[in-house]
């Protein structure tokens, strides 16, 4: 295995399956690097959600209105 400084990143595995990534962070760029990693994770989560919605049948206007009314009724009951 090479050094982190040779590659800039090293995959950590568990029984041959990648489970973590060790990144070399340039001086003074920790916060920017952390923000970038978090941004990529958020985009991945959104893409996963969007992929799940592709197979859903769109709601009719009546179904949407029924959902709105149900939430409003529940909110009134709570408050």
N, C-alpha and C positions, 0 to 999 in steps of 0.2 A: 504494500500500500504506500502511496506517495504522501508527501506532506501537504498540509492544507495550503501552505504558501506556494506550492507547485501548481495547484489546480484551482484554488479560490473557493472550492466547495468540495465537501466529502459527504457521501451518502452513508448513513448509519443503518445497518440492517439487523433484523431479528429473524434468525433461521432463514436467511437469504432474501427476506422480504424488506424492501426499503421502508423505514419507519420514521426517520428524521433526516434532516439536512443540516450540516454544519457549514456555515458561511464565513468566509474571511470578510471582515468589515474594515474598509479603509479608515484611517485616522480622521476623527471628527465627523464621520458619517453614520454613526450608530442610529440616531433618531430618524434620519432619512431612510436608512435601510429597513428599520423596523416598520415605518409607515408603508414602504413599498411592499413588504411581505404581507402586512395586514390588508393592503389594498387588493393584492392578488388573491388572498384567501376570501375576501368579501365577494370579489367578482366570480370566483369559483362557486361560492354558495348561491349567488344569484343565477348563474348558468344552470346549476343543478335544479333550482326551483323552476326556472323557465322550461327546462327539459321535461319536467314532470307535468307541466300544464299543457304540453303539446297534445297529449292523448285525451284530454278532458273535452267533454262536450260543452260548448258555450252555453251560458245561462240565458234563458229568455228574459225579456223585460219584466214579465210577470214574476218570475222566480227571483229576480234581483229586488223587485219591490217587496216581495214577501219577506226576503232576508232583512231588508231595511226595517220593515215594520216589526219583525220579531226582535231585532236588536233594540229598537226604540222602546218596545213594550217591556223588555227585560231591564233596560236602563231606568224606566219609570218605576218598576217594581223595587229596584235597589235603592233609588233616591226617594 
